[in-house]
Amino acid sequence: MAARDINVIALVKGGERYVFLYDDESCDQAIEALARHAANPELSFSWYDAAVLGQKVRQNTPRPRRLRFVPRADRPA
């Protein structure tokens, strides 16, 4: 089994600590977990907290490489 990199985002808010672990393939699930925490009225984790951490998840998500168009050398420009 190949080792996978684990991403970590964390928030310390008052006496509570929120730590989320996810790999590159589970970014959508990490964002869903942030939303579940924000929707829980028993937690101090707010929708603002979810938005900020969700942005960090999106920034850390690897993007597919862009293919660059290179004209063929045997065609006139």
Jmol script that loads the backbone (N, CA, C; Angstrom):
load data "model"
ATOM      1  N   MET A   1       0.841  -1.177   0.000  1.00  0.00           N
ATOM      2  CA  MET A   1       0.000   0.000   0.000  1.00  0.00           C
ATOM      3  C   MET A   1       0.888   1.244   0.000  1.00  0.00           C
ATOM      4  N   ALA A   2       0.633   2.134  -0.934  1.00  0.00           N
ATOM      5  CA  ALA A   2       1.440   3.347  -1.052  1.00  0.00           C
ATOM      6  C   ALA A   2       1.030   4.358   0.007  1.00  0.00           C
ATOM      7  N   ALA A   3       2.000   5.083   0.505  1.00  0.00           N
ATOM      8  CA  ALA A   3       1.723   6.126   1.500  1.00  0.00           C
ATOM      9  C   ALA A   3       1.116   7.331   0.794  1.00  0.00           C
ATOM     10  N   ARG A   4       0.126   7.936   1.442  1.00  0.00           N
ATOM     11  CA  ARG A   4      -0.497   9.132   0.902  1.00  0.00           C
ATOM     12  C   ARG A   4      -0.194  10.305   1.815  1.00  0.00           C
ATOM     13  N   ASP A   5      -0.055  11.469   1.217  1.00  0.00           N
ATOM     14  CA  ASP A   5       0.128  12.677   2.011  1.00  0.00           C
ATOM     15  C   ASP A   5      -1.193  13.045   2.669  1.00  0.00           C
ATOM     16  N   ILE A   6      -1.106  13.481   3.897  1.00  0.00           N
ATOM     17  CA  ILE A   6      -2.288  13.912   4.642  1.00  0.00           C
ATOM     18  C   ILE A   6      -2.192  15.418   4.839  1.00  0.00           C
ATOM     19  N   ASN A   7      -3.269  16.110   4.492  1.00  0.00           N
ATOM     20  CA  ASN A   7      -3.365  17.552   4.697  1.00  0.00           C
ATOM     21  C   ASN A   7      -4.036  17.797   6.041  1.00  0.00           C
ATOM     22  N   VAL A   8      -3.632  18.864   6.710  1.00  0.00           N
ATOM     23  CA  VAL A   8      -4.183  19.210   8.016  1.00  0.00           C
ATOM     24  C   VAL A   8      -4.574  20.677   8.005  1.00  0.00           C
ATOM     25  N   ILE A   9      -5.796  20.950   8.432  1.00  0.00           N
ATOM     26  CA  ILE A   9      -6.201  22.330   8.726  1.00  0.00           C
ATOM     27  C   ILE A   9      -6.732  22.319  10.153  1.00  0.00           C
ATOM     28  N   ALA A  10      -6.484  23.384  10.869  1.00  0.00           N
ATOM     29  CA  ALA A  10      -6.880  23.419  12.273  1.00  0.00           C
ATOM     30  C   ALA A  10      -7.341  24.816  12.655  1.00  0.00           C
ATOM     31  N   LEU A  11      -8.202  24.851  13.664  1.00  0.00           N
ATOM     32  CA  LEU A  11      -8.697  26.109  14.212  1.00  0.00           C
ATOM     33  C   LEU A  11      -8.780  25.951  15.725  1.00  0.00           C
ATOM     34  N   VAL A  12      -8.206  26.908  16.442  1.00  0.00           N
ATOM     35  CA  VAL A  12      -8.353  26.956  17.894  1.00  0.00           C
ATOM     36  C   VAL A  12      -9.262  28.135  18.173  1.00  0.00           C
ATOM     37  N   LYS A  13     -10.377  27.836  18.835  1.00  0.00           N
ATOM     38  CA  LYS A  13     -11.380  28.874  19.089  1.00  0.00           C
ATOM     39  C   LYS A  13     -11.816  28.746  20.544  1.00  0.00           C
ATOM     40  N   GLY A  14     -11.382  29.692  21.354  1.00  0.00           N
ATOM     41  CA  GLY A  14     -11.667  29.586  22.776  1.00  0.00           C
ATOM     42  C   GLY A  14     -10.977  28.348  23.333  1.00  0.00           C
ATOM     43  N   GLY A  15     -11.721  27.529  24.039  1.00  0.00           N
ATOM     44  CA  GLY A  15     -11.165  26.299  24.586  1.00  0.00           C
ATOM     45  C   GLY A  15     -11.329  25.107  23.662  1.00  0.00           C
ATOM     46  N   GLU A  16     -11.868  25.328  22.474  1.00  0.00           N
ATOM     47  CA  GLU A  16     -12.103  24.230  21.530  1.00  0.00           C
ATOM     48  C   GLU A  16     -11.029  24.211  20.455  1.00  0.00           C
ATOM     49  N   ARG A  17     -10.726  23.005  20.021  1.00  0.00           N
ATOM     50  CA  ARG A  17      -9.770  22.820  18.922  1.00  0.00           C
ATOM     51  C   ARG A  17     -10.452  21.992  17.850  1.00  0.00           C
ATOM     52  N   TYR A  18     -10.413  22.488  16.632  1.00  0.00           N
ATOM     53  CA  TYR A  18     -10.976  21.770  15.496  1.00  0.00           C
ATOM     54  C   TYR A  18      -9.828  21.406  14.572  1.00  0.00           C
ATOM     55  N   VAL A  19      -9.635  20.127  14.343  1.00  0.00           N
ATOM     56  CA  VAL A  19      -8.549  19.651  13.494  1.00  0.00           C
ATOM     57  C   VAL A  19      -9.161  18.733  12.441  1.00  0.00           C
ATOM     58  N   PHE A  20      -8.891  19.026  11.185  1.00  0.00           N
ATOM     59  CA  PHE A  20      -9.424  18.247  10.076  1.00  0.00           C
ATOM     60  C   PHE A  20      -8.257  17.653   9.293  1.00  0.00           C
ATOM     61  N   LEU A  21      -8.306  16.367   9.074  1.00  0.00           N
ATOM     62  CA  LEU A  21      -7.291  15.649   8.300  1.00  0.00           C
ATOM     63  C   LEU A  21      -7.954  15.118   7.035  1.00  0.00           C
ATOM     64  N   TYR A  22      -7.297  15.285   5.900  1.00  0.00           N
ATOM     65  CA  TYR A  22      -7.856  14.798   4.638  1.00  0.00           C
ATOM     66  C   TYR A  22      -6.730  14.611   3.644  1.00  0.00           C
ATOM     67  N   ASP A  23      -6.966  13.754   2.663  1.00  0.00           N
ATOM     68  CA  ASP A  23      -5.983  13.601   1.592  1.00  0.00           C
ATOM     69  C   ASP A  23      -6.488  14.344   0.355  1.00  0.00           C
ATOM     70  N   ASP A  24      -5.674  14.380  -0.685  1.00  0.00           N
ATOM     71  CA  ASP A  24      -6.022  15.157  -1.870  1.00  0.00           C
ATOM     72  C   ASP A  24      -7.294  14.657  -2.553  1.00  0.00           C
ATOM     73  N   GLU A  25      -7.612  13.382  -2.392  1.00  0.00           N
ATOM     74  CA  GLU A  25      -8.803  12.828  -3.039  1.00  0.00           C
ATOM     75  C   GLU A  25     -10.084  13.111  -2.249  1.00  0.00           C
ATOM     76  N   SER A  26      -9.964  13.569  -1.021  1.00  0.00           N
ATOM     77  CA  SER A  26     -11.160  13.766  -0.195  1.00  0.00           C
ATOM     78  C   SER A  26     -11.405  15.229   0.173  1.00  0.00           C
ATOM     79  N   CYS A  27     -11.026  16.138  -0.694  1.00  0.00           N
ATOM     80  CA  CYS A  27     -11.240  17.569  -0.426  1.00  0.00           C
ATOM     81  C   CYS A  27     -12.720  17.903  -0.318  1.00  0.00           C
ATOM     82  N   ASP A  28     -13.546  17.313  -1.193  1.00  0.00           N
ATOM     83  CA  ASP A  28     -14.986  17.582  -1.129  1.00  0.00           C
ATOM     84  C   ASP A  28     -15.576  17.115   0.196  1.00  0.00           C
ATOM     85  N   GLN A  29     -15.147  15.957   0.663  1.00  0.00           N
ATOM     86  CA  GLN A  29     -15.642  15.449   1.945  1.00  0.00           C
ATOM     87  C   GLN A  29     -15.177  16.328   3.101  1.00  0.00           C
ATOM     88  N   ALA A  30     -13.977  16.882   2.998  1.00  0.00           N
ATOM     89  CA  ALA A  30     -13.483  17.784   4.045  1.00  0.00           C
ATOM     90  C   ALA A  30     -14.348  19.040   4.112  1.00  0.00           C
ATOM     91  N   ILE A  31     -14.710  19.580   2.970  1.00  0.00           N
ATOM     92  CA  ILE A  31     -15.564  20.775   2.932  1.00  0.00           C
ATOM     93  C   ILE A  31     -16.954  20.447   3.482  1.00  0.00           C
ATOM     94  N   GLU A  32     -17.465  19.259   3.171  1.00  0.00           N
ATOM     95  CA  GLU A  32     -18.754  18.839   3.727  1.00  0.00           C
ATOM     96  C   GLU A  32     -18.679  18.719   5.252  1.00  0.00           C
ATOM     97  N   ALA A  33     -17.564  18.221   5.770  1.00  0.00           N
ATOM     98  CA  ALA A  33     -17.392  18.106   7.220  1.00  0.00           C
ATOM     99  C   ALA A  33     -17.371  19.494   7.862  1.00  0.00           C
ATOM    100  N   LEU A  34     -16.744  20.452   7.206  1.00  0.00           N
ATOM    101  CA  LEU A  34     -16.738  21.826   7.717  1.00  0.00           C
ATOM    102  C   LEU A  34     -18.169  22.351   7.815  1.00  0.00           C
ATOM    103  N   ALA A  35     -18.960  22.088   6.791  1.00  0.00           N
ATOM    104  CA  ALA A  35     -20.354  22.547   6.787  1.00  0.00           C
ATOM    105  C   ALA A  35     -21.164  21.870   7.892  1.00  0.00           C
ATOM    106  N   ARG A  36     -20.946  20.570   8.115  1.00  0.00           N
ATOM    107  CA  ARG A  36     -21.662  19.869   9.189  1.00  0.00           C
ATOM    108  C   ARG A  36     -21.330  20.479  10.554  1.00  0.00           C
ATOM    109  N   HIS A  37     -20.067  20.801  10.752  1.00  0.00           N
ATOM    110  CA  HIS A  37     -19.671  21.417  12.026  1.00  0.00           C
ATOM    111  C   HIS A  37     -20.308  22.805  12.180  1.00  0.00           C
ATOM    112  N   ALA A  38     -20.341  23.574  11.095  1.00  0.00           N
ATOM    113  CA  ALA A  38     -20.924  24.919  11.158  1.00  0.00           C
ATOM    114  C   ALA A  38     -22.430  24.849  11.429  1.00  0.00           C
ATOM    115  N   ALA A  39     -23.083  23.815  10.948  1.00  0.00           N
ATOM    116  CA  ALA A  39     -24.530  23.676  11.125  1.00  0.00           C
ATOM    117  C   ALA A  39     -24.898  23.165  12.517  1.00  0.00           C
ATOM    118  N   ASN A  40     -23.925  22.723  13.294  1.00  0.00           N
ATOM    119  CA  ASN A  40     -24.184  22.176  14.623  1.00  0.00           C
ATOM    120  C   ASN A  40     -24.250  23.320  15.637  1.00  0.00           C
ATOM    121  N   PRO A  41     -25.436  23.603  16.174  1.00  0.00           N
ATOM    122  CA  PRO A  41     -25.560  24.735  17.109  1.00  0.00           C
ATOM    123  C   PRO A  41     -24.863  24.508  18.448  1.00  0.00           C
ATOM    124  N   GLU A  42     -24.462  23.281  18.728  1.00  0.00           N
ATOM    125  CA  GLU A  42     -23.776  22.996  19.994  1.00  0.00           C
ATOM    126  C   GLU A  42     -22.288  23.341  19.938  1.00  0.00           C
ATOM    127  N   LEU A  43     -21.790  23.666  18.753  1.00  0.00           N
ATOM    128  CA  LEU A  43     -20.375  23.999  18.599  1.00  0.00           C
ATOM    129  C   LEU A  43     -20.213  25.493  18.380  1.00  0.00           C
ATOM    130  N   SER A  44     -19.057  26.009  18.735  1.00  0.00           N
ATOM    131  CA  SER A  44     -18.765  27.426  18.474  1.00  0.00           C
ATOM    132  C   SER A  44     -18.242  27.626  17.050  1.00  0.00           C
ATOM    133  N   PHE A  45     -18.097  26.554  16.302  1.00  0.00           N
ATOM    134  CA  PHE A  45     -17.608  26.590  14.919  1.00  0.00           C
ATOM    135  C   PHE A  45     -18.687  27.250  14.054  1.00  0.00           C
ATOM    136  N   SER A  46     -18.339  28.379  13.437  1.00  0.00           N
ATOM    137  CA  SER A  46     -19.332  29.171  12.695  1.00  0.00           C
ATOM    138  C   SER A  46     -19.221  28.945  11.194  1.00  0.00           C
ATOM    139  N   TRP A  47     -20.201  29.512  10.483  1.00  0.00           N
ATOM    140  CA  TRP A  47     -20.151  29.437   9.023  1.00  0.00           C
ATOM    141  C   TRP A  47     -18.956  30.244   8.497  1.00  0.00           C
ATOM    142  N   TYR A  48     -18.601  31.303   9.187  1.00  0.00           N
ATOM    143  CA  TYR A  48     -17.408  32.060   8.801  1.00  0.00           C
ATOM    144  C   TYR A  48     -16.168  31.173   8.930  1.00  0.00           C
ATOM    145  N   ASP A  49     -16.065  30.443  10.037  1.00  0.00           N
ATOM    146  CA  ASP A  49     -14.937  29.523  10.225  1.00  0.00           C
ATOM    147  C   ASP A  49     -14.901  28.498   9.089  1.00  0.00           C
ATOM    148  N   ALA A  50     -16.068  27.960   8.738  1.00  0.00           N
ATOM    149  CA  ALA A  50     -16.152  26.972   7.654  1.00  0.00           C
ATOM    150  C   ALA A  50     -15.714  27.582   6.332  1.00  0.00           C
ATOM    151  N   ALA A  51     -16.107  28.827   6.089  1.00  0.00           N
ATOM    152  CA  ALA A  51     -15.732  29.487   4.829  1.00  0.00           C
ATOM    153  C   ALA A  51     -14.221  29.705   4.749  1.00  0.00           C
ATOM    154  N   VAL A  52     -13.635  30.169   5.845  1.00  0.00           N
ATOM    155  CA  VAL A  52     -12.191  30.425   5.855  1.00  0.00           C
ATOM    156  C   VAL A  52     -11.403  29.124   5.673  1.00  0.00           C
ATOM    157  N   LEU A  53     -11.777  28.090   6.436  1.00  0.00           N
ATOM    158  CA  LEU A  53     -11.060  26.818   6.320  1.00  0.00           C
ATOM    159  C   LEU A  53     -11.349  26.146   4.978  1.00  0.00           C
ATOM    160  N   GLY A  54     -12.572  26.304   4.483  1.00  0.00           N
ATOM    161  CA  GLY A  54     -12.908  25.753   3.163  1.00  0.00           C
ATOM    162  C   GLY A  54     -12.061  26.375   2.070  1.00  0.00           C
ATOM    163  N   GLN A  55     -11.799  27.660   2.189  1.00  0.00           N
ATOM    164  CA  GLN A  55     -10.927  28.327   1.214  1.00  0.00           C
ATOM    165  C   GLN A  55      -9.514  27.751   1.275  1.00  0.00           C
ATOM    166  N   LYS A  56      -9.042  27.457   2.466  1.00  0.00           N
ATOM    167  CA  LYS A  56      -7.709  26.854   2.607  1.00  0.00           C
ATOM    168  C   LYS A  56      -7.672  25.461   1.970  1.00  0.00           C
ATOM    169  N   VAL A  57      -8.753  24.701   2.135  1.00  0.00           N
ATOM    170  CA  VAL A  57      -8.824  23.379   1.507  1.00  0.00           C
ATOM    171  C   VAL A  57      -8.751  23.536  -0.013  1.00  0.00           C
ATOM    172  N   ARG A  58      -9.522  24.483  -0.543  1.00  0.00           N
ATOM    173  CA  ARG A  58      -9.529  24.691  -2.001  1.00  0.00           C
ATOM    174  C   ARG A  58      -8.160  25.154  -2.510  1.00  0.00           C
ATOM    175  N   GLN A  59      -7.480  26.003  -1.748  1.00  0.00           N
ATOM    176  CA  GLN A  59      -6.159  26.485  -2.164  1.00  0.00           C
ATOM    177  C   GLN A  59      -5.142  25.359  -2.175  1.00  0.00           C
ATOM    178  N   ASN A  60      -5.303  24.378  -1.292  1.00  0.00           N
ATOM    179  CA  ASN A  60      -4.370  23.268  -1.210  1.00  0.00           C
ATOM    180  C   ASN A  60      -4.696  22.139  -2.172  1.00  0.00           C
ATOM    181  N   THR A  61      -5.842  22.228  -2.849  1.00  0.00           N
ATOM    182  CA  THR A  61      -6.242  21.181  -3.780  1.00  0.00           C
ATOM    183  C   THR A  61      -5.363  21.237  -5.018  1.00  0.00           C
ATOM    184  N   PRO A  62      -4.714  20.124  -5.369  1.00  0.00           N
ATOM    185  CA  PRO A  62      -3.888  20.144  -6.572  1.00  0.00           C
ATOM    186  C   PRO A  62      -4.748  20.348  -7.815  1.00  0.00           C
ATOM    187  N   ARG A  63      -4.281  21.198  -8.679  1.00  0.00           N
ATOM    188  CA  ARG A  63      -5.009  21.470  -9.924  1.00  0.00           C
ATOM    189  C   ARG A  63      -4.414  20.632 -11.048  1.00  0.00           C
ATOM    190  N   PRO A  64      -5.273  20.188 -11.960  1.00  0.00           N
ATOM    191  CA  PRO A  64      -4.719  19.455 -13.105  1.00  0.00           C
ATOM    192  C   PRO A  64      -3.827  20.388 -13.928  1.00  0.00           C
ATOM    193  N   ARG A  65      -2.805  19.826 -14.490  1.00  0.00           N
ATOM    194  CA  ARG A  65      -1.911  20.640 -15.319  1.00  0.00           C
ATOM    195  C   ARG A  65      -2.644  21.131 -16.551  1.00  0.00           C
ATOM    196  N   ARG A  66      -2.383  22.372 -16.886  1.00  0.00           N
ATOM    197  CA  ARG A  66      -2.955  22.927 -18.107  1.00  0.00           C
ATOM    198  C   ARG A  66      -2.111  22.491 -19.291  1.00  0.00           C
ATOM    199  N   LEU A  67      -2.795  22.127 -20.342  1.00  0.00           N
ATOM    200  CA  LEU A  67      -2.090  21.809 -21.577  1.00  0.00           C
ATOM    201  C   LEU A  67      -1.960  23.086 -22.375  1.00  0.00           C
ATOM    202  N   ARG A  68      -0.775  23.328 -22.854  1.00  0.00           N
ATOM    203  CA  ARG A  68      -0.528  24.536 -23.615  1.00  0.00           C
ATOM    204  C   ARG A  68      -0.567  24.202 -25.098  1.00  0.00           C
ATOM    205  N   PHE A  69      -1.219  25.037 -25.873  1.00  0.00           N
ATOM    206  CA  PHE A  69      -1.304  24.833 -27.310  1.00  0.00           C
ATOM    207  C   PHE A  69       0.034  25.233 -27.931  1.00  0.00           C
ATOM    208  N   VAL A  70       0.592  24.329 -28.686  1.00  0.00           N
ATOM    209  CA  VAL A  70       1.828  24.613 -29.427  1.00  0.00           C
ATOM    210  C   VAL A  70       1.538  24.291 -30.882  1.00  0.00           C
ATOM    211  N   PRO A  71       1.639  25.305 -31.744  1.00  0.00           N
ATOM    212  CA  PRO A  71       1.350  25.035 -33.157  1.00  0.00           C
ATOM    213  C   PRO A  71       2.374  24.082 -33.758  1.00  0.00           C
ATOM    214  N   ARG A  72       1.914  23.298 -34.707  1.00  0.00           N
ATOM    215  CA  ARG A  72       2.817  22.373 -35.370  1.00  0.00           C
ATOM    216  C   ARG A  72       3.816  23.149 -36.212  1.00  0.00           C
ATOM    217  N   ALA A  73       5.043  22.683 -36.227  1.00  0.00           N
ATOM    218  CA  ALA A  73       6.107  23.380 -36.949  1.00  0.00           C
ATOM    219  C   ALA A  73       5.945  23.280 -38.445  1.00  0.00           C
ATOM    220  N   ASP A  74       5.255  22.251 -38.947  1.00  0.00           N
ATOM    221  CA  ASP A  74       5.148  22.078 -40.395  1.00  0.00           C
ATOM    222  C   ASP A  74       3.953  22.827 -40.984  1.00  0.00           C
ATOM    223  N   ARG A  75       3.198  23.559 -40.156  1.00  0.00           N
ATOM    224  CA  ARG A  75       2.085  24.347 -40.669  1.00  0.00           C
ATOM    225  C   ARG A  75       2.493  25.810 -40.785  1.00  0.00           C
ATOM    226  N   PRO A  76       2.071  26.465 -41.839  1.00  0.00           N
ATOM    227  CA  PRO A  76       2.349  27.908 -41.914  1.00  0.00           C
ATOM    228  C   PRO A  76       1.561  28.635 -40.823  1.00  0.00           C
ATOM    229  N   ALA A  77       2.152  29.667 -40.286  1.00  0.00           N
ATOM    230  CA  ALA A  77       1.526  30.412 -39.169  1.00  0.00           C
ATOM    231  C   ALA A  77       0.372  31.229 -39.610  1.00  0.00           C
TER     232      ALA A  77
END
end "model"
wireframe off; spacefill off
backbone 0.3
color backbone group
